Amino acid sequence: MKNDLGELKAICFDTFGTLVDWRTSIIGQLEAFGREQGIEADWTGLTDAWRGAYKPNMRKVRTGELPWTKLDDLHAMELDNLLVRFGVEGLSPEQKKHLNRVWHRLDPWPDSVGALASLKSRFILSPLSNGNVALLTNLARHAGLPFDLILCAETCRHYKPDPETYRMPGELLDLEPHQVMLVAAHNDDLIAAAGQGLRTGFFPRPTEYGPLQNKDFKAEGEFDVIGENIRDLAAQVLARAG
């Protein structure tokens, strides 16, 4: 079974870190904003702290501490806290909204678009991300990611690694779990997906967190496809799908 991808119909992609370089994109845009507004701040530290709050805030939703809250709103809540923490004062609501929507304007890794384009004629392509629909739609347009549809946490109102999130693509596309693959640069995401019967594909993004990267340098599970990079992974999938 592991060597046979002939029944594969859809490939879903983790997005932040796997397809887009969130850290470099956000630091660059926040630094540009600071220069334009004459605001000096530790924009790199703010970026890392913002991402550091990502899983804890989603966990509050998953455990019921917060009601369903889409990622844009979780990001906005955390940004308010971080602006105070990092001494950024006096921003208007419009400026805060502009900063929060930096997540809609992330740049792709240089090899992402080409790899997805090579897969598009053979498979249905979608994100399977904790982002919300508006965020991922705008991000796909900005980054040139050739998705066929947007599947995300907001679609089923569950954040990964809730099982409902991984079951959703097959249910909505009328496919069996083994006809869907999740591709990610994160071992924990793929292990959770495999537990719900999805095929899995791993490749590393060793600079995702910059100097803070401390995991996901290599595959740590028996995934269906393991690539040196996303281009290698795409080539393997196409060869094995026939």
Long-range contacts (C-beta under 8 A, 24 or more apart in sequence): 1-178, 2-222, 2-224, 3-240, 4-240, 5-181, 5-199, 5-224, 5-225, 5-237, 5-240, 5-241, 5-242, 6-240, 6-241, 6-242, 7-176, 7-178, 7-179, 8-123, 8-179, 8-180, 8-181, 8-199, 8-237, 8-241, 9-123, 9-124, 9-173, 9-175, 9-179, 9-180, 10-123, 10-124, 10-125, 10-126, 10-169, 10-173, 10-175, 10-179, 10-180, 10-181, 11-119, 11-123, 11-124, 11-125, 11-126, 11-180, 11-181, 11-182, 11-183, 11-201, 11-237, 12-125, 12-126, 12-127, 12-128, 12-151, 12-169, 12-180, 12-181, 12-182, 12-183, 13-116, 13-125, 13-126, 13-127, 13-128, 13-129, 13-182, 13-183, 13-184, 14-127, 14-128, 14-129, 14-182, 14-183, 14-184, 14-185, 14-186, 14-189, 15-127, 15-129, 15-131, 15-136, 15-139, 15-145, 16-106, 16-129, 16-130, 16-131, 17-185, 17-186, 17-205, 17-208, 18-183, 18-184, 18-185, 18-186, 18-205, 18-230, 19-108, 19-109, 19-112, 19-116, 19-127, 19-143, 19-145, 19-230, 20-106, 20-107, 20-108, 20-109, 20-112, 20-139, 20-143, 20-145, 21-106, 21-107, 21-108, 21-109, 21-208, 22-51, 22-103, 22-106, 22-208, 23-47, 23-48, 23-51, 23-208, 23-209, 23-210, 24-107, 24-210, 25-102, 25-105, 25-106, 25-107, 26-50, 26-102, 26-103, 26-106, 29-102, 29-105, 30-99, 30-102, 33-98, 33-99, 37-95, 39-88, 41-86, 41-87, 41-88, 42-86, 45-86, 46-82, 46-83, 46-86, 46-88, 48-209, 48-210, 48-212, 49-82, 49-85, 49-86, 50-75, 50-78, 50-79, 50-82, 51-209, 53-78, 53-82, 54-130, 58-130, 58-159, 61-159, 62-158, 62-159, 62-162, 68-157, 70-132, 70-153, 70-154, 71-103, 71-130, 71-131, 71-132, 71-135, 71-153, 71-154, 72-100, 72-101, 72-103, 72-132, 72-134, 72-135, 75-100, 75-103, 76-100, 101-138, 103-131, 103-135, 103-139, 104-134, 104-135, 104-138, 104-139, 104-142, 105-138, 105-139, 105-142, 106-139, 106-142, 106-143, 107-142, 107-143, 108-143, 108-144, 108-145, 109-205, 109-230, 111-229, 111-230, 111-231, 112-143, 112-145, 112-230, 113-143, 113-144, 113-145, 113-146, 114-231, 115-230, 115-231, 115-233, 115-234, 116-145, 116-146, 116-147, 116-234, 117-146, 118-231, 118-234, 118-235, 118-238, 119-234, 119-237, 119-238, 120-146, 120-148, 122-238, 122-241, 123-241, 124-148, 124-149, 124-173, 126-150, 126-151, 126-169, 127-151, 127-152, 128-152, 128-160, 128-165, 128-166, 128-168, 128-169, 128-182, 129-153, 130-159, 130-160, 160-189, 160-192, 161-188, 161-189, 161-192, 163-192, 163-195, 163-196, 166-192, 166-193, 166-195, 166-196, 166-198, 167-196, 169-198, 170-198, 181-224, 181-225, 181-237, 183-230, 183-233, 185-216, 186-216, 187-215, 187-216, 187-219, 187-220, 187-221, 190-221, 190-223, 191-220, 191-221, 194-221, 194-223, 199-224, 199-225, 200-224, 200-225, 201-225, 201-226, 201-227, 201-233, 201-237, 202-226, 202-227, 202-233, 203-227, 203-228, 203-229, 203-230, 203-232, 203-233, 204-229
